Amino acid sequence: MKPLSSLTNNLHQSDIRSVTARVNAVNGINLGQGICDMPAPGPIKEEAKKAIDQDKSIYAPFGGADPLVDRIMDKVRSFNQIPVKGAENILVTAGSTGAFATAAFALLEPGDEVIQFEPLYGYHSKLLDLRGVTQKSLALQKPSWEVDFDKLESLITPNTKAIVLTTPNNPCGKVWSPEELETLLELLIKHDLYAITDEVYEYMTYDGREHLSLASLDGAFERTITLSSFSKTFNMTGWRLGYATGPEEIIEKMGLLNDILYICAPTPLQYGLAEGFATGSSYYDQLLKDYDKKRTMMCRALESAGFDVPWPEGAYYVLANFRPLAGQPGFSNDQEACSTLIERVGIGSVPGGSFYSNPDDGKFQLRFCFAKKEEELKEACRGLEGLT
Ligand SMILES: Cc1ncc(COP(=O)(O)O)c(C=O)c1O
């Protein structure tokens, strides 16, 4: 038989999925995979059911069903303060992952260079690999994940086309400050670069921090593609609905790519979301309160288990450092520590190496996701507290 495409050569099951299988085998609690198992909001589910009953079953326009595009437009203008002019600046996609894929195809080609920040979200780098672009990474500086802008500038070459930024960040929870975003924008303008910003955790920022979209800054919109999603905000990772906001000429091309790759995002679910969209602030206030409580539970449990814990500023993960436990059996590296937690207390986590281009940089880190039902998270925390 002739070989498969060489594009598939480096594709392997991610650590995250293999941990899930091992935790399920011991009937444990999975704090590895970033899926929130809380229910989706009732009104959205009701409206989606109605849309199915009303046979809103045909292809939607590839840019998105009109009512949903309108609701997104309102939201990005008010919450994100992004200066969109109209529907031509919005694209509904199959999750923000669909938006990232079309952004990568619309902007980049083999040979282009893209800069990211580490620790990073692996799906971005895997997709950029498929696209054949050269990736460079700047390590955020521990413990508070600061950006060394001189080093960042030194990575820029004439081939650099874009910078990819995730705020709030998965896995480390960094929330980019207004000053950092301003400095980044100066570099983007100086070197004529694009930015792709992944903001899927935009409603989860702690200790009074506020989410700021790069595209809301003066002069940023024309060079920024902002990605967001309903997956995390409304606990609907499996619905596969997200969106991109950006300049018309880029969004138009991303829309055409969307059409070729999968035509459109699921139509009845788009109508359901549009009608049931929670615009009131109480939903988001409650969401934040619940996650803040879970963040505290998770961080304290890890601290009492002996981990060194940089409390996340946003999102719903903790990237904890187990170097203080490294002298004990079972904790000599991230893969071994991950197995130890599954075997001793039935808890799944993600080995830190998965978040770095050089896996050794995450050798003493494990990522824990606290987007879990409270009872289950409590049980996991009790397990962790009894670990050592
Ligand atoms: C930073 C980040 N971006 C994107 C996604 C995927 O989002 P979506 O479900 O909208 O494709 C995730 C999921 O874990 C994520 O952590």
PDBQT file of the ligand as one rigid body, heavy atoms in Angstrom, charges set to zero:
ROOT
HETATM    1  C1  LIG A 401      -6.690  27.885  25.047  1.00  0.00    +0.000 C 
HETATM    2  C2  LIG A 401      -7.740  27.053  24.406  1.00  0.00    +0.000 A 
HETATM    3  N1  LIG A 401      -8.177  27.382  23.184  1.00  0.00    +0.000 NA
HETATM    4  C3  LIG A 401      -9.129  26.659  22.571  1.00  0.00    +0.000 A 
HETATM    5  C4  LIG A 401      -9.681  25.536  23.150  1.00  0.00    +0.000 A 
HETATM    6  C5  LIG A 401     -10.711  24.759  22.394  1.00  0.00    +0.000 C 
HETATM    7  O1  LIG A 401     -11.877  25.507  22.328  1.00  0.00    +0.000 OA
HETATM    8  P1  LIG A 401     -13.095  25.133  21.403  1.00  0.00    +0.000 P 
HETATM    9  O2  LIG A 401     -13.905  24.101  22.113  1.00  0.00    +0.000 OA
HETATM   10  O3  LIG A 401     -13.816  26.414  21.262  1.00  0.00    +0.000 OA
HETATM   11  O4  LIG A 401     -12.576  24.635  20.097  1.00  0.00    +0.000 OA
HETATM   12  C6  LIG A 401      -9.251  25.136  24.419  1.00  0.00    +0.000 A 
HETATM   13  C7  LIG A 401      -9.793  23.929  25.055  1.00  0.00    +0.000 C 
HETATM   14  O5  LIG A 401      -9.296  23.403  25.995  1.00  0.00    +0.000 OA
HETATM   15  C8  LIG A 401      -8.256  25.921  25.050  1.00  0.00    +0.000 A 
HETATM   16  O6  LIG A 401      -7.805  25.607  26.265  1.00  0.00    +0.000 OA
ENDROOT
TORSDOF 0
